[in-house]
Each structure stands twice: as structure tokens, then as C-alpha cells.
Amino acid sequence: MTPRERVWKVCDRLGSKGRDDVSVQAVIDDMTGKPPFRAMARGAVMLHVRDWKAANAYKPRLDLKLLPEAMQAGLIEFAERVWASAMVEATARLADRHRLAEAERVATDGLLREAGARLERNEATGRLREEEVVRLRDENAKLVAEVERVRRRLDHIRAEEFWDRVMREVFALIPPRGVMTVEEILPRLRQSTRRGARLHREPLDVETLRKKMDVRVHHGKFFVRNYDLTYQREARGLAAIGHGET
């Protein structure tokens, strides 16, 4: 027999005798001196007694025999009214708890729906923002490309204007009926012209100056190049001024 079975057996016996209460102490007193359970811990006995009471729906009984018969009937009636009142109150409290729980559930559902709607809005807004960012990036890339194109065009125009001024200056340096080499022309250019060349991609040196003058020679403007690599004014040079090629 296990300790649990032994305790339950004692509880059954005490309960069948009509004891006022099947208590832990009563069970321990009954088991005292009866090996091998005399050393059973009080806590273990308490758990077994509790389980027995729960399994048997045990309730302590009033010993009505100790009361006069006239009082016994009144006490029983009073107990029944108290019990009925307690049941009504307990039922009302349980209903209140159910209503409160239902209200909390409804409120929680509302909060969840609100949070879900807010999340959907945020996600939609996020997608719109991402699309807007992509669109702005594309537009910015196009603007950067357009700015770069315009910048290159302006650089080209500035370079044309600069080399046109250089050709005008070279044309003025060559005597009307004389000839000069590039090596002779270059040192005679103004210092401001030399400094201006630093703003452009091509340096103002002998090779670059010869290339620029040969372009004009090829188009029949400004200059004529002789077999000895000297240059002279082209007869129509004055009319060609302002229409130079870079």
C-alpha cells in the first residue's frame, strides 16, 4: 500500500464515523505509531488529505445533535438561504466577469484591427516613399547627366572662343607680307593669353599651336602654311576672323 492509499484509507474511515472534520492532524493522530508510515512528512499527509477531500467533495458537517431541535430546523433553513444567496451572488459575479472579459476581448480586437490598419497604412506609405525615392533618383540622374552635357558644351564653346582669340592674336603678329614659324609666334603671345590657356584642357605649346593653325589652314582660313613650315596670312584672313575651328 502506497502512502497515498494509506492516507486515503484513514480519511475514508474517519469520514464514515461522522467526525466533525477530516483534518490533517486527525489523520496523523490515527497513523501515529503504525509503521511504516509513522515518519511520513506532514506536508505529504496534507497533500493526500487535500486530494481526498477534492475527490470526495468533502465538506465539514455541523453536529446538529449538539443543538436543540427547535434550533436545528431554523439553522438548516438559515444555512439554505445563505447558500442560495451566496450562489446568486457568485453567479452574478461570474456573469460580471464574463461581461468584463467579453468587453476586454472586444476592445482588444479593436486595438488589433487598428494596429493592423496602421501597419498596412505604414507599409503602403513606405512603398510610396520607396517609389518616390526611386523616381527622384532617376530624375536626379537625368539632371546630373543633362548638367554634365551642358557643362561639356559650355567648355567646348569657351574653348572655341579662346582659340579663336588666340588665332586672331597670331594673325595680328604675322606681318602682312611676312612669314613666321610657330616657334617664333609662341613667345610673342601675350601673357594673359598664356594664363588663359591654363583654363582649358590643351596646353598652349608649340605642338598645340601648330595643330590649331593647321586646322585653319585646312579650312582656308586665317593662314597659309609654306613648305618650310612657315606661316603667312591668308588673303581672306580678315574675313575669316570670328569663324575659326578649334
C-alpha positions in Angstrom: 0.0 0.0 0.0 1.4 3.4 -1.0 1.4 6.4 1.4 -1.4 8.0 -0.6 -3.6 4.9 -0.4 -2.9 4.6 3.4 -3.9 8.3 3.9 -7.0 7.9 1.8 -8.0 4.8 3.8 -7.7 6.6 7.0 -9.7 9.5 5.6 -12.4 7.1 4.5 -12.6 5.6 7.9 -12.7 8.9 9.7 -15.3 10.3 7.3 -17.5 7.2 7.8 -17.5 7.7 11.5 -19.3 11.0 11.2 -16.3 13.0 12.5 -16.8 16.8 12.6 -13.8 17.2 10.3 -11.4 15.0 8.5 -8.3 17.1 9.3 -4.6 16.6 8.7 -4.0 16.3 12.4 -6.7 13.7 12.8 -5.1 11.6 10.1 -1.7 12.0 11.6 -3.0 11.1 15.0 -4.7 8.0 13.6 -1.5 6.9 11.8 0.8 7.6 14.7 2.7 4.5 15.9 1.6 2.4 12.9 4.7 1.5 10.9 6.0 2.0 8.3 4.2 5.4 7.9 4.8 6.9 11.3 7.6 9.1 9.8 5.6 10.4 6.9 6.1 14.2 6.5 3.2 16.4 7.5 3.4 18.1 4.1 2.9 14.8 2.3 -0.1 13.9 4.5 -1.6 17.4 3.9 -1.4 16.9 0.1 -3.0 13.4 0.3 -5.8 14.7 2.6 -6.4 17.6 0.2 -6.7 15.3 -2.8 -9.1 13.1 -0.9 -11.3 16.0 0.1 -11.3 17.2 -3.5 -12.1 13.7 -4.9 -15.0 13.2 -2.4 -16.4 16.7 -2.4 -15.9 16.7 1.3 -17.5 19.4 3.5 -17.3 19.5 7.2 -20.6 18.8 8.8 -22.2 20.6 11.7 -23.1 18.4 14.5 -26.7 19.4 14.8 -27.2 16.9 17.7 -25.5 19.4 19.9 -28.3 22.0 19.3 -31.9 22.0 20.5 -34.3 20.5 18.0 -36.1 23.9 17.7 -32.9 25.5 16.6 -31.9 22.7 14.2 -34.7 23.3 11.7 -34.1 27.1 11.8 -30.3 26.7 11.4 -30.8 24.4 8.4 -33.3 26.9 6.8 -30.9 29.7 7.5 -28.0 27.8 6.0 -30.1 27.0 2.9 -30.9 30.7 2.5 -27.3 31.7 3.0 -26.2 29.1 0.5 -28.8 30.3 -2.1 -27.8 33.9 -1.6 -24.2 33.0 -1.9 -24.9 31.1 -5.1 -26.9 34.1 -6.5 -24.0 36.4 -5.6 -21.4 34.0 -7.1 -23.5 33.7 -10.3 -23.8 37.5 -10.6 -20.0 37.9 -10.0 -19.3 35.2 -12.6 -21.6 37.0 -15.1 -19.8 40.3 -14.4 -16.5 38.6 -15.0 -17.8 37.2 -18.3 -19.1 40.6 -19.4 -15.8 42.2 -18.4 -13.8 39.5 -20.2 -16.1 40.0 -23.3 -15.6 43.7 -23.2 -11.9 43.3 -22.9 -11.9 40.9 -25.9 -13.9 43.3 -28.0 -11.5 46.2 -27.0 -8.5 44.1 -27.8 -9.9 43.1 -31.2 -10.5 46.8 -31.9 -6.9 47.6 -30.9 -5.6 44.8 -33.1 -7.6 45.9 -36.1 -6.5 49.5 -35.5 -2.8 48.4 -35.2 -3.3 46.2 -38.4 -4.8 49.1 -40.3 -2.0 51.4 -39.1 0.6 48.8 -40.2 -1.0 48.5 -43.6 -1.0 52.3 -44.0 2.6 52.5 -42.9 3.6 49.7 -45.3 1.7 51.4 -48.2 3.3 54.7 -47.3 6.6 53.1 -47.2 6.1 51.6 -50.6 5.0 55.0 -51.9 8.1 56.6 -50.3 10.3 54.0 -51.9 8.8 54.6 -55.3 9.2 58.3 -54.8 12.8 57.9 -53.8 13.4 55.7 -56.9 11.7 58.3 -59.1 13.7 61.2 -57.6 16.9 59.2 -58.0 16.1 58.7 -61.7 15.2 62.3 -62.2 18.4 63.4 -60.3 20.5 61.0 -62.5 18.9 62.6 -65.6 19.5 66.1 -64.3 23.2 65.2 -63.5 23.6 63.8 -67.0 22.0 67.0 -68.5 24.1 69.3 -66.4 27.2 67.3 -67.4 26.2 67.6 -71.1 25.6 71.3 -70.8 28.9 71.7 -68.9 30.8 69.9 -71.7 29.0 72.1 -74.3 30.0 75.2 -72.4 33.5 74.0 -72.1 33.6 73.4 -75.8 32.2 76.9 -76.5 34.7 78.5 -74.2 37.5 76.6 -75.8 36.3 77.7 -79.3 36.2 81.3 -78.1 39.6 81.1 -76.5 41.3 79.6 -79.5 39.5 82.0 -81.8 41.1 84.8 -79.8 44.5 83.1 -80.0 44.2 82.8 -83.8 43.3 86.5 -84.0 46.3 87.4 -81.9 48.6 85.1 -84.1 47.1 86.7 -87.2 48.0 90.1 -85.9 51.6 89.0 -85.0 52.4 87.8 -88.6 53.4 90.8 -90.8 51.0 91.4 -93.7 53.6 90.3 -96.3 55.9 88.3 -94.0 56.1 84.8 -92.6 56.7 83.3 -89.2 57.3 79.9 -87.7 55.3 78.6 -84.7 58.4 78.8 -82.6 58.7 82.5 -83.4 55.0 83.2 -82.8 54.6 81.4 -79.4 57.0 83.7 -77.4 55.3 86.8 -78.7 51.8 85.9 -77.4 50.5 88.0 -74.6 51.0 86.7 -71.0 47.2 86.9 -70.5 46.8 84.5 -73.4 49.3 82.1 -71.8 47.5 82.3 -68.5 44.1 81.8 -70.1 45.3 78.5 -71.7 45.5 77.0 -68.2 41.7 77.0 -68.0 41.5 74.7 -71.0 42.4 71.0 -71.5 45.0 71.6 -74.1 48.3 73.4 -73.2 49.5 76.4 -75.2 52.7 75.0 -76.5 54.4 74.6 -79.9 52.6 71.4 -80.9 49.1 72.6 -79.9 49.6 76.0 -81.5 50.7 74.3 -84.8 47.7 71.9 -84.7 45.3 74.8 -84.2 46.8 76.8 -87.0 46.9 73.8 -89.4 43.1 73.4 -88.8 42.6 76.9 -90.1 45.0 76.3 -93.0 42.9 73.2 -93.9 39.7 75.2 -94.0 41.4 78.0 -95.9 41.0 80.5 -93.0 43.5 82.9 -91.4 46.7 81.3 -92.5 48.7 79.6 -95.3 51.4 77.2 -94.5 54.6 77.1 -96.6 56.8 74.1 -97.5 59.4 75.3 -94.9 56.8 75.2 -92.1 56.4 78.9 -92.0 53.0 80.6 -91.9 51.7 83.7 -93.5 48.4 85.5 -93.6 45.7 84.1 -95.8 44.4 86.6 -98.2 40.9 86.2 -96.8 42.0 86.0 -93.2 40.4 89.2 -92.1 37.0 88.0 -93.4 37.5 84.6 -91.7 38.1 86.1 -88.3 35.4 85.0 -86.0 34.7 81.7 -87.8 37.7 79.7 -86.5 37.8 76.0 -85.9 39.1 74.5 -82.6 
